[in-house]
Amino acid sequence: MNRSRFFLITTIIVSFLLSNGCSIKKMALNQVANALTTEDGGTVFTGDNDPELIAGALPFAIKMYESLMVSAPWHQGLQLKTGSLYIMYANAFIQTPADMLTDEEKEQQDFMLKRAKNLYVRGRDIILKAIEQKHPGFMAQMEAKKYDVAFSKMKKEDVPFLYWGAAGWLAAYAIDPFDMKMSLTVPNASEMMKCVARLDEGFDNGSVYDFYTLYYGAMPESLGGSAAKAREYFQKAVDASKGKKTSHFLSLATTVSVNEQNLKEFKELLNKVLEVNPDVDPQNRLVNILNQRKATWLLKHLDNFFVESEETPVEPENKQEETGEVTEQNN
């Protein structure tokens, strides 16, 4: 065998081995990614009953998912898991604790809220990239407000991406409503959630209703906010959750009830949160426990939200009755 022929055969063999090596690597990455992104796998975090354990474990888990995502940029499940975990972590373990800091801790609160906004946006962007990857041109169509075109090819399998993308987007805006650049993009997030409701209104046992309760309750009227619509979606959330979820009670209490200074309703809604047994919904045990902690804190800090933190006493019909009552006591 001459030398040129030998080199040609060797080159072919090496190329074959290298191509197979890449294929084997991709196959292995897919297997690992599939195992880490199964629906049941998510309950390792959301089903836990120890928030402190999860708060410590999630940052490592998120970066592990993100590292794997870099190695397998084609894997949609990894993109969804990584993006949604960023959003969940920002909400449960950064923004919520920040909201419960005192006025004396304002500097620390501002730092934490800024960090939460950053992670909301990071999670959102990962998910938007995944949608763009599957539906090329999506972001350009959204930017151009061509919503009919942008959502025309969406199917039920796209719902989790649309939901978490919109949730992270609006959560970031809610932290900093004076961010005018982000304010201009809020309609995009709203349209994404409308698409979710159209494709799968009952997604995740009423999570769409939870979202709209908070959305309409928190948004100013100039951006579409409406107490009436918030209450409408709240009732839908109550019916869909079947007594297993608590987020909608908190959402209505901390928005509409506070805005209307309805202390009685505020207390009733928070007590509803405390009445739910977290174990009735193992998949969302962690969320319910965290919501109960927040409800307890809110009930202890009514002065932060209401001009009058105690029920207004019933006044006597006239001063004469009041004087007579006092006279009898003195006698």
C-alpha positions in Angstrom: 0.0 0.0 0.0 1.5 3.3 -1.0 1.9 6.2 1.4 -0.8 8.5 -0.2 -3.4 5.7 -0.1 -2.5 4.9 3.6 -3.0 8.5 4.6 -6.3 8.7 2.8 -7.6 5.6 4.6 -6.3 6.8 7.9 -8.0 10.2 7.4 -11.3 8.5 6.6 -11.1 6.3 9.7 -10.2 9.2 12.0 -13.0 11.3 10.6 -15.4 8.4 11.1 -14.3 8.0 14.8 -14.5 11.7 15.4 -18.0 12.0 14.0 -19.1 9.0 16.0 -17.5 10.5 19.1 -19.5 13.7 18.6 -22.6 11.7 18.1 -22.0 9.7 21.3 -21.3 12.9 23.2 -24.6 14.4 22.0 -26.5 11.2 22.8 -25.0 11.2 26.3 -25.8 14.9 26.9 -29.4 14.3 25.7 -29.8 11.4 28.1 -28.6 13.4 31.0 -30.6 16.5 30.0 -33.7 14.4 29.6 -33.3 12.8 33.0 -32.8 16.2 34.7 -35.8 17.9 33.0 -38.5 15.3 33.5 -41.7 16.7 35.0 -41.3 14.5 38.1 -37.7 15.8 38.6 -39.0 19.3 39.3 -40.8 18.1 42.5 -37.3 17.6 44.1 -37.4 21.3 44.6 -41.1 22.4 44.6 -42.2 19.5 46.7 -39.7 20.0 49.6 -40.9 21.1 53.0 -37.6 22.8 54.0 -37.3 26.2 52.3 -33.9 26.9 53.8 -32.5 23.6 52.3 -33.9 24.6 48.8 -32.6 28.2 49.2 -29.1 26.8 49.7 -29.3 24.1 47.0 -30.9 26.1 44.1 -28.0 28.3 43.1 -25.8 25.3 42.6 -28.5 23.5 40.7 -29.2 26.4 38.5 -25.6 26.9 37.5 -25.3 23.1 36.9 -28.3 23.3 34.6 -26.9 26.3 32.9 -23.5 24.7 32.4 -25.2 21.6 30.8 -27.3 24.0 28.7 -24.1 25.5 27.2 -22.9 22.1 26.2 -26.3 21.1 24.8 -27.7 24.4 23.4 -30.2 22.5 21.3 -32.0 21.0 24.3 -35.3 22.9 24.9 -36.0 21.2 28.2 -32.8 22.5 29.7 -33.5 26.0 28.5 -37.0 25.9 30.1 -35.7 24.4 33.3 -32.8 26.8 33.6 -34.9 29.9 32.8 -37.8 29.0 35.1 -35.5 28.1 38.0 -33.9 31.6 37.8 -37.4 33.1 37.9 -38.6 30.9 40.8 -35.4 31.5 42.8 -35.6 35.3 42.3 -39.2 35.3 43.5 -39.1 32.9 46.4 -35.7 33.6 47.9 -34.7 37.1 46.9 -37.8 39.3 46.2 -40.1 37.9 48.9 -37.5 38.2 51.7 -36.7 41.7 50.5 -40.3 42.7 50.7 -40.3 41.7 54.4 -37.4 43.9 55.4 -37.9 47.0 57.6 -37.5 50.7 56.7 -34.2 50.6 58.5 -33.0 48.0 56.1 -33.8 50.0 53.0 -30.3 49.8 51.5 -30.3 46.0 51.8 -33.8 45.8 50.4 -32.9 47.9 47.3 -29.9 45.7 46.7 -31.9 42.5 46.9 -34.7 43.9 44.6 -32.2 45.0 42.0 -30.7 41.5 42.2 -34.1 39.9 41.8 -34.9 42.0 38.7 -31.6 41.0 37.2 -32.4 37.3 37.7 -35.9 37.6 36.4 -34.6 39.2 33.2 -31.9 36.5 32.9 -34.4 33.7 33.2 -36.8 35.5 30.8 -34.0 35.9 28.2 -33.0 32.2 28.3 -36.6 31.2 27.6 -37.1 33.8 24.9 -34.0 32.5 23.2 -35.5 29.0 23.4 -38.7 30.2 21.7 -36.7 32.0 19.1 -34.7 28.9 18.4 -37.9 26.9 17.8 -39.8 29.6 16.0 -37.2 31.8 14.1 -38.3 35.4 13.7 -40.4 35.4 16.9 -38.6 38.2 18.6 -38.6 40.4 15.6 -42.3 39.9 15.2 -42.9 40.7 18.9 -40.8 43.9 18.6 -42.8 44.9 15.6 -46.0 44.2 17.5 -47.1 41.6 14.9 -48.6 39.4 17.6 -50.9 37.4 15.2 -47.9 36.3 13.2 -45.7 35.7 16.3 -48.2 33.4 17.9 -49.7 31.8 14.8 -47.5 28.7 14.9 -47.6 28.2 18.7 -48.9 24.9 20.0 -49.8 23.5 23.4 -46.2 22.3 23.9 -45.0 25.9 23.7 -47.2 27.0 26.7 -44.7 26.5 29.5 -42.1 28.6 27.6 -44.7 31.4 27.0 -45.9 31.2 30.6 -42.5 31.5 32.3 -41.2 34.0 29.8 -44.2 36.3 30.5 -44.0 35.7 34.2 -40.3 36.6 34.4 -40.9 39.7 32.2 -43.7 41.1 34.2 -42.1 40.3 37.6 -39.0 42.3 36.5 -41.2 45.2 35.5 -43.2 45.1 38.8 -40.0 45.6 40.8 -39.0 48.7 38.8 -42.1 50.2 37.1 -40.1 53.4 36.4 -37.8 51.5 34.0 -39.3 53.2 30.9 -37.5 51.0 28.4 -39.0 47.8 30.0 -42.4 49.6 30.4 -42.7 49.9 26.6 -42.2 46.1 26.3 -44.9 45.1 28.9 -47.6 44.6 26.2 -45.4 41.8 24.7 -45.4 39.9 27.9 -49.2 40.4 28.2 -49.7 39.0 24.7 -47.6 36.0 25.5 -49.9 35.2 28.5 -53.0 35.7 26.4 -51.6 33.0 24.0 -51.1 30.7 27.0 -54.7 31.2 28.0 -55.9 30.6 24.5 -53.9 27.4 24.1 -54.3 25.9 27.6 -56.3 28.0 30.0 -56.1 25.4 32.7 -52.3 25.2 32.5 -50.7 24.1 35.8 -54.0 24.0 37.7 -54.9 27.6 37.2 -51.5 29.3 37.2 -52.8 31.6 34.4 -55.6 32.7 36.7 -53.1 33.4 39.5 -51.0 35.4 37.1 -53.9 37.6 35.9 -55.1 38.1 39.5 -51.8 39.7 40.3 -51.4 41.4 36.9 -54.8 43.2 36.9 -54.5 43.9 40.6 -51.0 45.4 40.5 -51.0 47.2 37.2 -52.1 50.9 37.1 -55.3 51.5 35.1 -53.2 53.4 32.5 -51.6 50.0 31.6 -54.8 48.0 31.8 -55.0 47.3 35.5 -58.5 46.6 36.9 -59.7 45.6 40.3 -62.9 44.1 38.8 -60.8 41.9 36.4 -58.5 40.9 39.2 -61.4 39.7 41.2 -62.9 37.8 38.2 -59.6 35.9 37.7 -59.2 35.4 41.4 -62.5 33.5 41.5 -61.4 31.4 38.6 -58.2 30.6 40.4 -60.2 29.6 43.5 -62.3 27.2 41.5 -59.3 25.7 39.6 -57.1 25.2 42.6 -59.7 23.2 44.6 -58.3 24.3 47.9 -54.7 23.2 47.1 -53.0 26.5 46.1 -52.5 29.7 48.0 -50.9 32.2 45.6 -54.1 33.8 44.4 -55.2 34.7 48.0 -51.9 36.5 48.5 -52.1 38.2 45.1 -55.6 39.7 45.7 -54.8 40.7 49.3 -51.5 42.5 48.5 -52.9 44.4 45.5 -56.7 45.0 45.4 -57.4 44.8 49.1 -54.5 47.1 49.9 -55.4 49.5 47.1 -59.0 49.7 48.4 -57.8 49.8 52.0 -60.1 46.8 52.7 -58.6 45.5 55.9 -61.3 43.0 56.6 -60.9 41.3 53.2 -57.1 41.5 53.6 -57.2 39.5 56.8 -59.7 37.0 55.5 -57.6 36.3 52.4 -54.4 35.8 54.4 -56.2 33.5 56.9 -57.3 31.4 53.9 -53.6 31.0 53.0 -52.9 29.8 56.5 -55.8 27.3 56.4 -54.4 25.3 53.5 -52.5 22.1 54.4 -49.3 22.2 52.3 -49.3 18.4 52.1 -52.5 18.3 50.1 -50.5 19.3 47.0 -47.1 17.6 47.3 -45.9 19.1 44.0 -46.4 22.7 45.3 -45.6 22.1 49.0 -42.7 24.5 49.0 -44.7 27.4 47.5 -47.5 26.9 49.9 -45.1 26.9 52.9 -43.4 30.1 51.7 -46.8 31.7 51.1 -47.9 30.9 54.6 -44.7 32.5 56.0 -45.4 35.6 54.0 -49.1 35.7 55.1 -48.0 35.4 58.8 -45.6 38.3 58.3 -48.2 40.4 56.6 -50.7 39.9 59.4 -48.1 41.1 61.9 -47.3 44.2 59.9 -50.7 45.6 59.0 -49.5 49.2 59.8 -47.2 48.9 56.7 -50.2 48.7 54.4 -53.2 50.3 56.1 -53.9 53.7 57.5 -55.9 52.1 60.3 -54.6 48.7 61.2 -57.4 47.8 63.6 -61.1 47.6 62.9 -62.8 50.9 63.4 -65.0 50.8 66.5 -68.7 51.4 66.1 -69.5 54.9 67.2 -72.6 55.6 69.3 -75.4 57.3 67.4 -75.1 60.5 69.4 -73.1 62.1 72.1 -76.1 61.8 74.6 -76.0 58.0 74.4 -72.3 58.0 74.9 -72.6 60.3 78.0 -75.4 58.2 79.4 -73.4 55.0 79.1 -70.5 56.6 80.9 -72.8 57.9 83.6 -74.2 54.5 84.3 -70.7 53.1 84.6 -69.7 55.8 87.0 -72.8 55.1 89.1 
